């Protein structure tokens, strides 16, 4: 009976650190940190962050998708060549996703403190969404999420109150 090689995904690559440096009009900028990339991957919008996380999961083949994503248009040659590069090298490069801020901007930001940092662990990719857990590193609070939308709501709940790096206390006017 022939033995097949089992692809091992190191534990460090199963979790990603996301550092947010700004959050203007619900538009975040920051970096995604994961050993898979070899360096911090900048993002300049929620969508570019989600694409980075999705490309990471595809590159690791962990967790595996339970279904093929639907699209309005057939894959273009650029999308196919991007997928081929990831498949061949097993690595996502900066050219494969929206680059976001320049490397100089990332270096400048990395010298300043982020307004919030999270550790995200995507455990499943089922029902065309993600399930996992998120840890807000600044407070050590942890929560599970059942969808990408719920993950975004959890992140937004922190970033909305820390836009300028200082937590804001909300006061109810129910009197």
C-alpha positions in Angstrom: 0.0 0.0 0.0 1.7 3.3 -1.1 2.0 6.0 1.4 0.9 9.5 0.4 2.6 12.6 1.7 0.4 14.6 4.2 0.9 18.3 3.9 1.6 19.7 7.4 0.5 23.2 8.2 2.6 24.7 11.1 0.5 26.0 14.0 2.0 29.5 13.6 0.5 29.8 10.1 -3.0 28.8 11.2 -3.4 32.1 13.1 -2.9 35.6 11.8 -2.2 38.9 13.5 -4.0 41.9 12.1 -2.9 45.4 13.2 -5.0 48.4 12.4 -3.4 51.8 12.1 -6.4 53.9 11.0 -10.2 53.5 10.7 -11.6 56.5 8.7 -15.3 56.2 7.6 -15.2 52.4 8.4 -12.2 52.1 6.0 -9.3 50.4 7.8 -5.6 50.4 7.0 -3.1 48.1 8.5 -1.0 45.0 8.1 -1.7 41.3 8.2 1.1 39.3 9.8 1.6 35.6 9.1 4.8 33.6 8.6 3.3 32.3 5.3 3.9 35.6 3.6 7.4 36.2 5.0 6.7 39.8 5.8 3.9 42.1 6.9 1.2 42.4 4.2 -0.4 45.8 4.0 -4.1 46.4 3.3 -6.0 49.6 2.8 -9.7 48.5 3.0 -11.8 45.8 4.5 -12.1 44.0 1.1 -8.3 43.9 0.6 -8.0 42.4 4.2 -10.6 39.8 3.4 -8.9 38.9 0.1 -5.5 38.6 1.9 -7.0 36.3 4.5 -8.8 34.2 1.8 -5.6 33.9 -0.3 -3.7 32.8 2.8 -6.2 30.1 3.4 -6.1 29.0 -0.2 -2.3 29.0 -0.2 -2.2 26.9 2.9 -5.1 24.7 1.8 -6.2 25.0 5.4 -9.0 25.1 6.2 -10.3 23.7 2.9 -13.2 25.3 1.3 -16.4 23.3 1.4 -17.8 24.8 -1.8 -16.6 26.6 -4.9 -17.3 30.4 -4.8 -19.8 31.7 -7.3 -19.0 34.6 -9.7 -21.0 36.6 -12.2 -18.2 36.3 -14.8 -16.0 33.4 -15.7 -12.4 33.5 -14.3 -10.3 35.9 -16.3 -6.8 35.0 -17.4 -5.4 37.3 -14.7 -7.3 35.5 -12.0 -6.2 32.1 -13.4 -2.6 33.2 -13.6 -2.8 34.5 -10.0 -4.2 31.1 -8.9 -1.5 29.3 -10.8 1.3 31.4 -9.2 -0.1 30.6 -5.7 -0.5 26.9 -6.7 3.1 26.7 -8.1 4.8 28.5 -5.3 2.4 27.9 -2.4 3.0 31.6 -1.5 0.9 34.7 -2.1 3.0 37.7 -3.2 2.2 41.4 -2.9 1.5 41.4 -6.7 -1.3 38.9 -6.2 -3.5 41.1 -4.1 -4.3 44.8 -3.7 -1.0 46.2 -2.3 -2.6 48.9 -0.1 -0.2 51.3 1.5 3.4 51.4 0.2 6.2 49.6 2.1 7.4 53.0 3.3 4.0 53.8 4.7 4.0 50.4 6.5 7.4 51.0 7.9 6.4 54.4 9.2 3.2 52.9 10.7 5.0 50.0 12.3 7.1 52.4 14.3 3.8 53.9 15.7 1.4 51.9 17.8 -1.6 50.4 16.1 -5.0 51.5 17.3 -6.0 47.8 17.7 -4.6 44.4 17.1 -6.4 41.0 16.7 -5.4 37.4 16.4 -7.7 35.7 13.9 -8.0 31.9 13.7 -10.2 30.7 10.8 -11.1 27.1 11.7 -13.7 26.3 9.0 -14.7 27.6 5.6 -18.3 26.3 5.3 -21.5 27.6 3.8 -19.6 30.1 1.7 -18.3 31.8 4.9 -15.7 31.5 7.7 -16.0 30.3 11.2 -13.4 30.6 13.9 -12.3 32.8 16.8 -10.8 36.2 17.3 -8.8 37.6 20.2 -8.6 41.3 20.8 -4.9 41.4 21.8 -5.1 44.8 23.6 -7.6 43.4 26.1 -7.2 39.6 25.8 -10.9 39.4 25.1 -11.9 36.4 22.8 -15.0 35.7 20.8 -16.1 33.1 18.3 -17.5 34.1 14.9 -19.9 32.2 12.7 -19.5 34.2 9.5 -17.3 36.8 7.9 -20.0 39.4 8.6 -19.9 38.6 12.3 -16.1 38.8 12.3 -16.4 42.3 10.7 -18.9 43.4 13.3 -16.6 42.3 16.1 -13.7 44.2 14.7 -15.8 47.3 14.0 -17.1 47.3 17.6 -13.5 47.9 18.7 -12.3 50.2 15.9 -15.3 52.5 16.1 -14.3 53.3 19.7 -10.6 53.6 19.1 -10.3 55.7 16.0 -7.8 58.1 17.5 -6.1 55.4 19.6 -8.0 56.3 22.8 -11.1 54.3 23.9 -14.3 56.3 24.0 -16.9 55.7 26.7 -20.4 55.8 25.4 -23.0 57.5 27.6 -26.7 56.5 27.2 -29.2 59.3 27.3 -32.2 57.2 28.5 -33.1 59.6 31.3 
